[in-house]
Amino acid sequence: MSSYFMNCCLFRPRSRSSFFAPRTFALGALFIFCGLSVGQSAPRLKAIELVKEAATSFGRGDLGLVIQICRQALTLDPTYPRAYTYLGAAYQRRGERQTACNAFNRVLKLAPGSPDAVRARRGVRELACNALAVSGARINLRLENRWSATSGIAALAFSSDGSQISGGGSDGAWRLWRASDGRLDRLERGEGVEAGATAAGPHFFALGLGNGQIRLFDANSGRESGRIEARSGTVTGLAYSPNRQLLAAAGSDGALKIFDARTNSLQRQIPGDGFFVSSVAWSPDGRFVAAGVGSMVRVYQAQSGHLVRVLSGDGLPVAALSWSRGNLLAGAIGYKIRVWNGATGRLQRILSGHRLSVSALSFGNGNTLASGGYDQQLRLWNAASGSSLGAFSLHAAQIRALSFDGTGKRLASGDQNGLVGIWRLP
């Protein structure tokens, strides 16, 4: 009987309960009867036999013996991923976080596509282990903190001073977390419509909703301070101008509206032509605003509303936009990211690496660009050179929101399942 069948015997899909819960270990007995693959080395065969014993001991709750046996197995075969899997699970049960993280990360390096990796990824998420680079990393991205909301994350934004994070959820609620430890400082219940966008002003946060409203919250008290009746459709994109005096709002009705952030009055409306506007981004000097309209990026002069240029993709919808301080404009289109010169509209780079559609972008300092999407990977890029800085694993669902703080040293990521990660760049 093959080792593949042995994996299938022991590693069937599980419910959300712990993978190595004692009640699941009736399956562990199958380990003994599944047989061994022909051609295995003698050390690997002996390690397999030892890990069978570890599985039985884990089912009895004898964690010390599990650790002892797995260590013995790894002296025989240091590359046997299942030994690291049981070792990590045992240390996790004992509350020895860093040692468990080391074991789980070792599994992911040795056998990223194996059944053992399923359990290891769960451990990494549960323990908030440091980010694991799943492809060659050229930057030391560290997971600083993580927490979970009770609904999917649709949008994230750091406060101006970086001390708080505003989050819009698929339940329409607004959440304000303390960035240092993830403590929920404020929760404003939703009104039956999804929150599509959020942005941080100098003293308040804006939350765009599916009913066309923008709710405004005081950053100090967390209380609602006003509302803007923005449009007839969903608010899909919000962005404050660099000087925080204007608020641009995009929506499903196709129009782009610009409001005075001090008075909430409408300053300019740029009519749409029926196409869904997915996102909005300001140029670093505040003179221009870009909107993702269907499969195009339209750049307007903010003061006059005049259309300056149209940037075309490859026929796929523009899912996200971000404009860097260095005047690079990035657009997520399908699996790829197009990077244009913000001043001339010339296409500079096409960034490829995601396996599924990209749904979130955010520029940090300089040319550092973060991207995330349906493949659940967080990727960092040098957008100017087009080089990948690495792909990192934490999320187990579509990454829907990314936001750098003002320093460009911290990055928040949020996914469809409600997991929020805070990352630290060197």
C-alpha positions as CSV (number, residue, x, y, z in Angstrom):
1,M,0.0,0.0,0.0
2,S,1.5,3.4,-1.0
3,S,2.5,6.3,1.2
4,Y,-0.1,8.3,-0.7
5,F,-2.8,6.0,0.6
6,M,-1.4,6.2,4.1
7,N,-1.7,10.0,3.9
8,C,-5.3,9.7,2.7
9,C,-6.1,7.3,5.6
10,L,-4.9,9.6,8.3
11,F,-5.3,13.1,6.8
12,R,-8.9,13.4,5.7
13,P,-10.5,16.9,5.7
14,R,-11.7,18.0,9.2
15,S,-14.2,20.2,10.7
16,R,-13.1,23.4,12.5
17,S,-12.3,21.4,15.6
18,S,-8.7,20.7,16.4
19,F,-7.2,18.4,13.8
20,F,-5.4,16.3,16.4
21,A,-8.3,16.1,18.9
22,P,-8.1,12.8,20.7
23,R,-11.4,11.6,19.1
24,T,-9.9,11.8,15.7
25,F,-7.2,9.3,16.6
26,A,-9.2,6.3,15.8
27,L,-7.8,7.2,12.4
28,G,-4.3,7.1,13.8
29,A,-4.7,3.3,14.1
30,L,-4.8,3.2,10.3
31,F,-1.2,4.4,10.3
32,I,-0.2,1.0,11.5
33,F,-2.0,-0.9,8.7
34,C,-1.5,1.4,5.7
35,G,1.8,-0.1,4.8
36,L,5.0,1.4,3.5
37,S,6.2,2.6,0.2
38,V,8.7,0.6,-1.7
39,G,12.1,2.3,-2.0
40,Q,12.0,4.2,1.3
41,S,15.4,4.5,3.0
42,A,16.0,2.5,6.2
43,P,16.1,5.7,8.3
44,R,12.8,6.9,6.9
45,L,11.2,3.5,7.5
46,K,12.3,3.5,11.1
47,A,11.2,7.2,11.5
48,I,7.7,6.2,10.2
49,E,7.5,3.4,12.7
50,L,8.4,5.8,15.5
51,V,5.8,8.4,14.5
52,K,3.2,5.7,14.5
53,E,4.0,5.4,18.2
54,A,3.9,9.2,18.6
55,A,0.4,9.2,17.0
56,T,-0.8,6.7,19.5
57,S,0.7,8.6,22.4
58,F,-0.8,11.9,21.2
59,G,-4.2,10.2,21.2
60,R,-3.6,9.3,24.9
61,G,-2.5,12.9,25.7
62,D,1.0,11.9,26.6
63,L,2.6,15.0,25.1
64,G,6.0,14.5,26.7
65,L,6.3,11.1,25.1
66,V,5.2,12.4,21.7
67,I,8.0,15.0,21.8
68,Q,10.5,12.4,22.9
69,I,9.6,10.0,20.1
70,C,9.4,12.6,17.4
71,R,12.8,13.9,18.4
72,Q,14.2,10.4,18.1
73,A,12.6,10.0,14.7
74,L,14.1,13.2,13.5
75,T,17.6,12.1,14.5
76,L,17.1,9.2,12.1
77,D,15.5,11.3,9.3
78,P,15.6,15.1,9.7
79,T,13.5,15.6,6.6
80,Y,10.4,13.6,7.7
81,P,7.6,16.2,7.7
82,R,5.1,14.1,9.7
83,A,7.5,14.0,12.7
84,Y,7.5,17.8,12.7
85,T,3.7,17.9,12.4
86,Y,3.2,15.8,15.6
87,L,6.0,17.7,17.3
88,G,4.4,21.0,16.5
89,A,1.0,19.8,17.6
90,A,2.4,18.5,20.9
91,Y,4.2,21.8,21.7
92,Q,1.1,23.7,20.7
93,R,-1.0,21.7,23.2
94,R,1.7,22.5,25.9
95,G,1.6,26.2,25.1
96,E,5.2,26.4,23.9
97,R,4.4,28.7,21.0
98,Q,7.7,29.5,19.4
99,T,8.9,25.9,19.4
100,A,5.6,24.8,17.9
101,C,5.9,27.6,15.2
102,N,9.4,26.4,14.4
103,A,8.1,22.8,13.8
104,F,5.1,23.9,11.8
105,N,7.2,26.2,9.6
106,R,9.6,23.3,9.0
107,V,6.7,21.2,7.7
108,L,5.7,23.9,5.3
109,K,9.3,24.2,3.9
110,L,9.7,20.4,3.5
111,A,6.3,19.5,2.1
112,P,4.2,22.6,1.3
113,G,1.6,20.6,-0.7
114,S,1.2,17.6,1.6
115,P,-1.6,16.7,4.0
116,D,0.8,17.5,6.8
117,A,1.0,21.1,5.5
118,V,-2.8,21.5,6.1
119,R,-2.4,20.9,9.8
120,A,0.8,23.0,9.9
121,R,-0.9,26.0,8.2
122,R,-3.7,25.8,10.8
123,G,-1.1,25.9,13.6
124,V,0.7,28.9,12.0
125,R,-2.6,30.8,12.0
126,E,-3.7,29.8,15.5
127,L,-0.4,30.6,17.0
128,A,0.2,33.8,15.0
129,C,3.6,32.5,14.0
130,N,5.9,34.9,12.2
131,A,5.2,35.1,8.5
132,L,6.5,32.2,6.5
133,A,7.9,33.0,3.0
134,V,6.3,30.5,0.6
135,S,8.6,31.6,-2.1
136,G,12.0,33.2,-2.0
137,A,11.8,36.3,0.2
138,R,14.1,39.2,-0.3
139,I,12.6,41.1,2.6
140,N,12.2,40.2,6.3
141,L,8.5,40.6,6.7
142,R,7.4,39.8,10.3
143,L,4.0,39.0,11.6
144,E,3.6,41.3,14.6
145,N,0.0,40.5,15.6
146,R,-3.2,39.0,14.4
147,W,-6.8,38.8,15.5
148,S,-10.2,37.7,14.2
149,A,-13.4,39.6,13.6
150,T,-16.9,38.0,13.7
151,S,-17.4,38.8,10.0
152,G,-15.4,39.0,6.8
153,I,-13.1,42.1,6.4
154,A,-14.0,44.3,3.4
155,A,-11.8,47.3,4.1
156,L,-9.0,48.5,6.4
157,A,-7.3,51.8,7.1
158,F,-4.8,53.0,9.7
159,S,-5.5,56.2,11.6
160,S,-3.3,59.2,10.7
161,D,-1.0,58.5,13.7
162,G,-1.0,54.7,13.2
163,S,-2.4,53.9,16.6
164,Q,-5.7,52.6,15.4
165,I,-7.1,50.5,12.6
166,S,-10.6,51.1,11.1
167,G,-12.3,48.1,9.6
168,G,-15.4,47.7,7.5
169,G,-17.1,44.2,7.6
170,S,-19.3,42.2,5.4
171,D,-21.9,42.5,8.1
172,G,-21.9,46.3,7.6
173,A,-20.4,46.9,11.1
174,W,-17.6,49.4,11.8
175,R,-14.8,48.3,14.0
176,L,-12.0,50.3,15.6
177,W,-9.0,48.3,16.9
178,R,-6.0,49.3,18.8
179,A,-3.1,48.6,16.4
180,S,-0.6,47.6,19.1
181,D,-2.5,44.7,20.5
182,G,-5.7,44.3,18.4
183,R,-8.1,45.3,21.3
184,L,-11.5,46.2,19.9
185,D,-12.0,49.8,21.1
186,R,-15.3,50.4,19.3
187,L,-18.0,48.5,17.5
188,E,-20.8,50.1,15.6
189,R,-23.4,47.6,14.4
190,G,-24.2,47.4,10.8
191,E,-27.6,48.1,9.2
192,G,-28.0,45.1,7.0
193,V,-25.7,46.3,4.2
194,E,-22.1,45.4,3.6
195,A,-19.4,47.9,4.2
196,G,-17.5,48.4,0.9
197,A,-14.7,50.8,1.8
198,T,-13.1,52.7,4.7
199,A,-10.7,55.6,4.8
200,A,-8.9,57.6,7.6
201,G,-9.1,61.4,7.8
202,P,-7.2,63.6,10.2
203,H,-9.7,63.3,13.1
204,F,-12.3,60.8,11.9
205,F,-12.9,57.7,9.8
206,A,-15.2,57.2,6.9
207,L,-17.1,54.0,6.1
208,G,-18.9,53.5,2.8
209,L,-21.9,51.2,2.8
210,G,-24.0,49.2,0.4
211,N,-26.9,51.6,0.7
212,G,-25.0,54.5,-0.7
213,Q,-24.3,56.2,2.6
214,I,-21.0,57.2,4.1
215,R,-20.9,57.0,7.9
216,L,-18.4,59.3,9.7
217,F,-16.9,58.4,13.0
218,D,-14.9,60.5,15.5
219,A,-11.4,59.0,15.9
220,N,-11.2,60.0,19.6
221,S,-14.6,58.9,20.9
222,G,-15.4,56.3,18.2
223,R,-18.9,57.7,18.0
224,E,-20.8,58.4,14.8
225,S,-20.4,62.1,13.9
226,G,-22.3,62.4,10.7
227,R,-23.5,60.8,7.4
228,I,-23.2,61.7,3.8
229,E,-25.9,60.6,1.3
230,A,-23.3,59.8,-1.4
231,R,-25.1,57.9,-4.1
232,S,-27.8,55.5,-5.2
233,G,-25.6,52.4,-5.3
234,T,-23.0,50.8,-3.2
235,V,-20.0,52.8,-2.1
236,T,-17.1,50.7,-3.4
237,G,-14.2,53.0,-2.9
238,L,-13.2,55.8,-0.6
239,A,-10.0,57.9,-0.4
240,Y,-8.9,61.1,1.3
241,S,-6.7,63.5,-0.6
242,P,-3.1,63.7,0.7
243,N,-3.9,66.9,2.6
244,R,-7.1,65.2,4.0
245,Q,-9.3,68.1,2.8
246,L,-11.2,66.2,0.2
247,L,-12.9,62.8,0.2
248,A,-13.4,60.9,-3.1
249,A,-16.1,58.3,-3.3
250,A,-16.7,55.7,-6.0
251,G,-19.7,53.5,-6.4
252,S,-21.7,51.0,-8.3
253,D,-23.7,53.7,-10.0
254,G,-20.7,54.7,-12.1
255,A,-20.3,58.2,-10.8
256,L,-17.2,59.6,-8.9
257,K,-18.0,62.2,-6.3
258,I,-15.6,64.5,-4.4
259,F,-16.7,65.9,-1.0
260,D,-15.3,68.7,1.2
261,A,-14.0,66.7,4.2
262,R,-14.6,69.6,6.6
263,T,-18.2,70.4,5.7
264,N,-19.3,67.1,4.0
265,S,-20.6,69.1,1.1
266,L,-20.4,67.9,-2.5
267,Q,-17.7,69.7,-4.4
268,R,-17.7,67.9,-7.7
269,Q,-19.5,65.1,-9.4
270,I,-18.0,63.3,-12.3
271,P,-20.8,61.5,-14.1
272,G,-20.4,57.8,-15.0
273,D,-21.4,56.0,-18.1
274,G,-23.0,53.0,-16.5
275,F,-19.8,51.1,-15.7
276,F,-19.1,49.9,-12.1
277,V,-16.4,52.0,-10.4
278,S,-14.5,49.6,-8.2
279,S,-11.9,51.8,-6.5
280,V,-10.4,55.2,-6.3
281,A,-6.9,56.6,-5.6
282,W,-5.3,60.1,-5.3
283,S,-2.1,61.3,-6.9
284,P,0.6,62.2,-4.3
285,D,0.2,65.9,-5.0
286,G,-3.6,65.8,-4.8
287,R,-4.2,67.2,-8.2
288,F,-5.5,64.0,-9.8
289,V,-7.8,61.2,-8.8
290,A,-7.9,57.8,-10.5
291,A,-10.9,55.5,-10.7
292,G,-11.2,51.9,-11.8
293,V,-14.0,51.9,-14.3
294,G,-14.8,48.5,-15.8
295,S,-11.6,47.3,-17.5
296,M,-10.1,50.8,-17.6
297,V,-8.4,53.2,-15.2
298,R,-9.6,56.8,-15.7
299,V,-7.5,59.7,-14.4
300,Y,-9.3,63.0,-13.7
301,Q,-8.2,66.4,-12.7
302,A,-9.7,66.7,-9.2
303,Q,-10.5,70.5,-9.4
304,S,-12.2,70.6,-12.7
305,G,-13.3,66.9,-13.2
306,H,-11.7,67.0,-16.6
307,L,-10.7,63.5,-17.9
308,V,-6.9,63.6,-18.4
309,R,-6.2,60.1,-19.6
310,V,-7.5,56.5,-19.9
311,L,-5.3,53.6,-19.1
312,S,-6.4,50.3,-20.5
313,G,-5.9,46.8,-19.1
314,D,-6.5,43.6,-20.9
315,G,-10.3,43.5,-20.9
316,L,-10.6,42.3,-17.3
317,P,-12.2,44.4,-14.5
318,V,-10.0,46.7,-12.4
319,A,-10.4,45.3,-8.9
320,A,-8.1,47.7,-6.9
321,L,-5.9,50.8,-7.3
322,S,-3.1,52.4,-5.3
323,W,-1.0,55.4,-6.1
324,S,2.5,55.7,-4.6
325,R,4.3,58.8,-3.2
326,G,6.8,58.2,-6.0
327,N,4.0,58.7,-8.6
328,L,3.5,55.1,-9.6
329,L,-0.1,54.0,-10.2
330,A,-0.8,50.3,-9.7
331,G,-4.0,48.5,-10.8
332,A,-5.1,45.0,-10.0
333,I,-6.4,43.4,-13.2
334,G,-7.1,39.7,-13.1
335,Y,-4.0,37.7,-11.9
336,K,-1.7,40.5,-12.7
337,I,-0.8,44.0,-11.5
338,R,-0.2,46.8,-14.0
339,V,2.1,49.7,-13.0
340,W,1.9,53.0,-14.9
341,N,3.9,56.1,-14.6
342,G,1.4,58.4,-12.8
343,A,2.6,61.5,-14.6
344,T,2.6,60.3,-18.2
345,G,0.4,57.2,-18.1
346,R,3.1,55.1,-19.7
347,L,2.9,51.4,-18.7
348,Q,6.1,50.7,-16.7
349,R,5.7,47.1,-15.5
350,I,3.4,44.1,-15.4
351,L,3.8,42.1,-12.1
352,S,3.0,38.4,-12.3
353,G,3.0,35.9,-9.5
354,H,-0.5,35.5,-8.1
355,R,-2.2,32.3,-9.1
356,L,-5.7,33.7,-8.8
357,S,-7.2,37.2,-9.2
358,V,-5.8,40.1,-7.2
359,S,-8.3,42.0,-5.1
360,A,-6.3,44.4,-2.8
361,L,-3.3,46.7,-3.3
362,S,-1.5,49.2,-1.1
363,F,1.7,51.2,-1.6
364,G,4.1,51.7,1.4
365,N,7.2,53.9,1.4
366,G,8.9,54.4,-1.9
367,N,8.2,51.7,-4.4
368,T,7.1,48.9,-2.0
369,L,3.7,47.5,-3.1
370,A,1.6,44.9,-1.2
371,S,-0.9,42.8,-3.0
372,G,-3.3,40.1,-2.0
373,G,-6.2,38.2,-3.5
374,Y,-8.1,34.9,-4.0
375,D,-4.9,32.8,-3.8
376,Q,-4.7,33.8,-0.1
377,Q,-1.1,34.9,-0.5
378,L,0.3,38.3,0.6
379,R,3.0,39.4,-1.9
380,L,5.4,42.3,-1.7
381,W,7.0,44.0,-4.8
382,N,9.4,46.6,-5.8
383,A,7.0,48.2,-8.2
384,A,9.7,50.3,-10.0
385,S,11.9,47.4,-10.9
386,G,9.2,44.8,-11.1
387,S,11.0,42.4,-8.8
388,S,9.2,40.2,-6.3
389,L,10.2,40.7,-2.6
390,G,8.4,37.5,-1.6
391,A,5.1,35.7,-1.0
392,F,3.9,35.2,2.6
393,S,1.4,32.8,4.0
394,L,-1.1,33.6,6.8
395,H,-4.6,33.8,5.4
396,A,-6.9,30.9,4.6
397,A,-9.4,33.0,2.6
398,Q,-9.4,35.7,0.0
399,I,-7.4,38.8,1.1
400,R,-9.9,41.7,0.6
401,A,-8.1,44.6,2.3
402,L,-4.5,45.9,2.6
403,S,-3.4,49.1,4.2
404,F,0.1,50.6,5.1
405,D,0.4,53.0,8.0
406,G,1.9,56.5,7.4
407,T,5.4,55.3,8.1
408,G,5.2,52.5,5.5
409,K,6.7,50.1,8.1
410,R,3.4,48.4,9.2
411,L,0.9,46.7,6.9
412,A,-2.6,45.5,7.8
413,S,-4.2,42.6,5.9
414,G,-7.8,41.4,6.2
415,D,-9.5,38.4,4.7
416,Q,-13.0,37.1,3.9
417,N,-13.1,35.0,7.0
418,G,-12.4,38.0,9.3
419,L,-8.7,37.4,10.1
420,V,-6.6,40.6,10.4
421,G,-2.8,40.5,10.4
422,I,-0.4,43.2,11.3
423,W,3.0,42.9,9.6
424,R,6.3,44.7,10.3
425,L,8.7,45.7,7.5
426,P,12.4,46.3,8.2
